[in-house]
Amino acid sequence: MAQEDGMELNENAEIDTSQVEDARGSGGGGGGFGGLPIPIGGGGLTGIIITVLLVLVGGYFGVNNLGGGGSSSTSDNGKINSECKQGDATKQLDCRNVLYINSIQAYWATELPKAFGKQYEKSVTKIFANRVNTGCGAADSGVGPFYCPADDKVYIDLTFYQLLAKQLGAPGEFAQPYVLAHEYGHHVQDLLGTEAKMRRAQQSDPDSANLQSVRLELQADCYAGAWAKGATGTTDAKGNKIFKSLTDEDIQEGIQTAGQIGDDTLQQRNGGTVNPAEFTHGTSADRQKWFRTGYDSGDPTKCDTFAPGAVNEGD
């Protein structure tokens, strides 16, 4: 099925719903992260749009209630399993997102051993509505998409894409796999020990905490770009291509999305002045640059944002 922006998924690709947990029918409850700082300072969550929620929710850590409660969120994949077996599955938002996840993980299953000499371990994405319990604490939709190193899962409320399109100016279809590819970039960092090393650096030098966070986020952007370069080569378990095509327009939408969620752009959107001391994800220009670096090279080893001089420490 061709998307309006030119991206075309293969309607004959097998949609592997075992890579997701559907918790949307389980309700929820509670709120907050039990006081875990987000996204830096010893907490466990890193995500593409955490900064967005600092703006939209108003709380410093991007959650509505710090320090409170848990939530129950059991999973039942019955509905999504049935839906994604239908002939028009690629027309469904959740099934398209499962295919994006399938593609991203197929890419890293091949690329991680090739680039870094390490076997890839799959991560489940938990799709939730309103609230969810995680290994990093209880979260609500106000946190945005995130990766939790404590349980090795990606979390997303799919209604986030409406916010991304309507409030943040990134309406293109390719914004969705870009978000997921960024979060799976964090999973790769977790597997490689990069995230843990970054946390130790923050603890040993608290003054560099934000800079370390920026480096981590920009690397995840770069990894997302590397996946985008290889996306049309990814296949399902039967060897069917997952994407029929990605166009230059799609890639430009990914770059546009990166630009819309830079720290400086979000600070200005909130009516404030740009304060580099508060950056945690990088400027719009840096986010675009590193996504483009990953895409142009197609090589995740080129994504070393922790190398001396790779990131402007004055940002």
Phi, psi and omega in degrees: 000122181283135174271164184298331184270004177104341178293131183232118174274153178275112182294346179265359178290143178281124181270113184269093182284356176291347180272003177228158170238125183262105182253017186289339182264007189262002179081248182141201181158173177062190178180163177091170184245023179060027176085005180290126180291142180228134358263005186231179172085031175099357178278187186244001189251135172226135183204159187294327188240024178305317182299326178304319184285337172299328180279310190280325181273324176100338178282147185299326182263008174075022177232161183281323183220107176280144170083010185241139159052174174237181176216149177261138181205077178285155184252145175215107185271008183304312183293313183291326176300315181293315183298319186277002173263353182283160184295335181257027187302324183289354174275348184267133183305311184292322180291322175300318181292326175296319178296321176300315179298316178303317180294314181300316183286328175295321178299310184288333177299328177270317191280325183298312176297322182293315186274323189236359178068028181230139178288141179278139174244124185295149175241136177277140171262126178262118178267122184229171176230126174076294183218156181205149174262135183228169175294344179261000181126181180271134184233155169243176185298340180297346181279338184081179179297143179204164174245136180248108179296335183293329178238005176060039180235151171263141180235137178206136165262117187297344177292347176304327182296332176293318177298317181299320182282313190273327184254336184248002172073032178231074188274351187294151180300324184291345175301329183291306177295333175299314178302312182294320180295325176297314181295321176290338170299323176294324177297318177299317177299323178294315180297324182276352181085005182293318182296316180295320178296320178296319179297320179295321178296321177297319182290323181283333180222080184304331180295338181263009188302313181293319178299319178297320178297316179301316180300317180297315182292320180293325176295321177296324174297317180296317177298323177297320178295321178297318176299316182303322179297323183262004188299321183288350176265357182278148183226163175278185184296339180263002179091004177283137177296140179276319175253135170280324181198153165231137183256168174301327179296321178299314181296322177297326176293323175297317179295320178297318179299315178302321180291329182284345185241020173289152182302317182294318179296318181291323177296318178293322179298328180279004177084009182257181176269159180284123181235096182302335181295340181259003180295137175232346184237345180106159179289165176302316181298319180292320180295319177295318181301315185283328171299315181295323177301315178296318183289313184296322182275328187063020188228107182296343177289346177277003186261032183278081179285354179267356178292148178306128178082356182293326180237135180293112183288352177272353179292000000 
